[in-house]
Amino acid sequence: MRRWLPFEWIAAIRFLVEGRMQSLFIVAGVTIGVGVIVFMSAILTGMTTNMMRRILNSQAHIELVPADEVARPLRGGDPVITLTTVQRPTQRVKSIDQWQSLREVLARNPEVTHVAPIVSGSALAARGSASRSVTVVACEPETYFEIVDLPGNLLEGHARLASDGVVIGTDLARELGVTLGDKLRLTSATGAGVTQTIIGIFDLGNRGVNMRNVYVALRTGQALLGLIGGATALEVTLTDVYAAQEVAEFIQTATGIEADSWIKTNAQFFTVMKTQFTSNTAIRVLVALSVAFGIASVLVVSVVQRSKEIGILRAMGARRGQILRIFLIQGGVLGLVGSLFGSAMGMASLVAFHALLRNADGSEFFPLVLDWTLPAWSAALATATGILAAMTPALRAARLDPVVAIRG
Amino acid sequence: MADPVPLPAPVLRLDAVTKSFAIGTPVEVEVLHGLDLTLERGEFVALIGPSGSGKSTLLNLIGLLDRPTSGRLALLGAETTTLDDRDLTRLRGRSIGFVFQYHHLISAFSAEENVAMPMLVDRGFPDDEMRARARELLDRFRLAPWAGQAVTRLSGGQQQRVAIARALAMDPALVLADEPTGNLDTKSSDLAFDLMREINRERGTTFLIVTHDPRLARRCDRIVEVIDGRITSDRPNAAREGESA
């Protein structure tokens, strides 16, 4: 008997060891349950993180764009005449009014980490007789690359954008048959054109972006799109990506400029994520319930089997509280031990599946994210579940009348 | 006992104790009808009576495992009927030792641990002192070689001796034994009984022994007989008187 262990713990552990068959079975049950939760949650987290990384690779958390142009019919005079049709005007590429001062205001917000002005619009990228329509993103490299990590996703070359350089995606390069150092002519809809040298080729992990986006220096873009000194959008990153929607709404109300969060522009992704999260939670709850019932049933049997011993303990001076704790501890220990084995099992199968399960091209089927808070959480949760499940049997044990218990 | 010197409070005093059980409300059946009983320090008393006479009920009341319906029950001079469950449990653990017909040892523990159990329950944490006390009792009861053994591997006689040792662990004022030898062969039975007698003489521990065995009852100092919930006879055992003086 260890001298630092109190009576309740000693008794609880001895009872569990003595009933080792029951203990073993229920620990196995908890192990499987927790293992499934850990495995599933890790895969889900990995996949979501991966998807989010892909989205945010080429996108700011919030984008500020000038408000849509609307037609405002002039009214007055004759109230009898009403307009039945008001045509929506075409949306021109235009600059945000006073973007420099807006940028400074935004930068002062503690939740904002970076603000970068861009000019973006469509253009035609031509090389000889081949041409593709592209989206020109003109930016200040020093601020914009803090938001979209273009230099980090380069396959070749560099991203030090000067007035005559352009960085294009790997898919566009393949389509146009161009490589580093080649010239590319960009022509805007207004007819303005510039000839740029390809200084870098990127892969942002998104085929659409790789095909469509070309990056040039801010001044080059302003000249090309006829917006000298202007910015069509302000890209903003935040300390907390999930707060994007609230911050965007706040900015919109405060400045009157339209602010779109990445959450809003990727609503579908969020719907999928939410659905997965909900089903994952449902499975967790159900597994936790079955674990709880398993532990409870084992302890109920144990209380019945040990009622004489409980009676004797009560006769020799054990208080109700002590008896209660003996069984609560057993529940907690079963949950804890099972969750430790379960976490190990979940992690091990995660590593094994990650190694075995591959996409056709040999790339990983799901990203391996070993998050060590997950086992800690499941251990805490399983222990709490065990204690909670032990409540009914423990109360039953504590309430046993020693006279009845001893007589059997 | 006509002793002119004022005695310390008796180990146990029952005053007009009754006990009724509800057998379906409002019907109640009274099984003990106003019992008076006093046990003095160092007495070795047999409680006899036919089955169903109320012996076990009486023993449960005395052992503070149950509460009387009316009357007063004082242990070592302290009234117990007003105590709450917690205090009653503590008093029981510290002042009363139990020996049951079927030893009722706790099978998950060794002989030594079983003997130390009342001390562990009382103090909360194990210590060297309770281990030493358990060893001493096991030595005394000629069980030293089996101290570390699982109790399930001991013989019936050995198990009952462990149970007696356990009842004595807290050095209680009163030991209640319910057919302590009912389940043993004559030899084991004699050994267990002799040990109880020894402790009674040495430590002045009061014993109340419920038995059906007339041979055993005859070896006690005083015999109390309960029939139909009443004490019908309470007499010193003449045969033993000279010996136990």
Interface residues (C-beta under 8 A of the other chain):
Chain A: M1 R2 R3 W4 L5 P6 F7 I10 A11 R14 F15 V17 E18 K308 E309 G311 I312 L313 R314 A315 M316 G317 A318 R319 R320 Q322 P402 V403 I406 R407
Chain B: S56 N60 G63 L65 D66 D85 R86 T89 R90 R92 G93 R94 F98 F100 H104 I106 S107 A108 F109 E113 A116 M117 P118 L120 V121 D122 G124 F125 P126 D127 D128 R131 R166 M170
